[in-house]
Amino acid sequence: AYWDRDLICRFANRQFCEWLRLDAAALIGRRSDSVFDVDTQRLLQPYIDGALAGTPQVFERSESGVDGERHWRLVQFFPVWREAAVAGFIVLGT
């Protein structure tokens, strides 16, 4: 997925949408704080801030899957530079 500097989702592939259990129409064009609950946004904010400051972020996250089991994900936020400024960041999760 790609989130711009204003934290608006501009692109999300099928896998990312499935991960969040949302369809693209419910995700693209929305701010992160309207997609994620307050606790999740608070957890992600330091990584978002780091990515927007130009530093790649890597962290693990535990969440429950549709199967009811706990799953660990490796999440990465990569800054996207345009000219000399960070324009947003790409999210990758495994």
N, C-alpha and C positions, 0 to 999 in steps of 0.2 A: 504494500500500500504506500501511497505518497501523501504526506500531510504538509501543507504549506506553512509559512511562517506565522500565519494567523490561526494555525491549528485546525484548518479546514481540510477534510479528506478530499483529495482531488482525483485519486485513482485507487481502486481496490480490485485485486484479481479474485477469481472464484474461491481459491483456497483461503484467502484472508477473510472473505465474507463468511465462509463456512466456519472458520475459526471463531468469529464473533457471533455466529448464528444470526446474521443479518443478510438481507439481499443488498445488492449494490445500490439500488434506488433509495434504500433506507440509510445508506452510509455516505455516499458521495455527496459533497456539498454541505455536510454537517460539521460543526465544530466538535472537537474531541469531548468537551465537557457536556455535550448533548447526546453523545453516544455512550460514554462510560459513566457508571455510577460514581458518586463522590469518592468512595474509598479507592476505586480503581484509578480514577484521575489523580488522586493524591499520591498513590503508589508510583504512577508513571511520570509525574511531573518532574522529579529530579533528572530523569533520563531524557525527557523532552527538552528541558532546559540545557542539558549538556550537549545534546545533538544540535540545538539551535545556536549554541555557542561555538560549534564547529568541531566538537570532539565525538567520534563514534562511541556509541554506548552498547554494551553487551551485558545482559543479565539473564537470570533464570526466573521462571515464574511457575508456580503450581496452580493448577485450576482443575475443576471437575469437568469431566467430559460428558457427552451425551449418554455414555454407558454407565455413569455414576461413579466411575473410578477416578482417582486423582492422577493427573498427568503433569509431567514437568516439561516445560518448553524453554528452549534457548531463544531469546529475543534479541534482536540487534536493530539499533536505530543508526542509520548512516546519513550524515549531513549531505545535502545537495547544494553545491555552490553555483552561483551565477555571478560571473565577474568576481568581485572581491567580497561578496556577502553570501551568507547562508540563506537560501530561498525556502528551505523546508527540509524534510528528512524522509527517507525511505525506511519502512518497517519490514523486517524479515523475521519469520518465526519458524522454528522446527519442532 
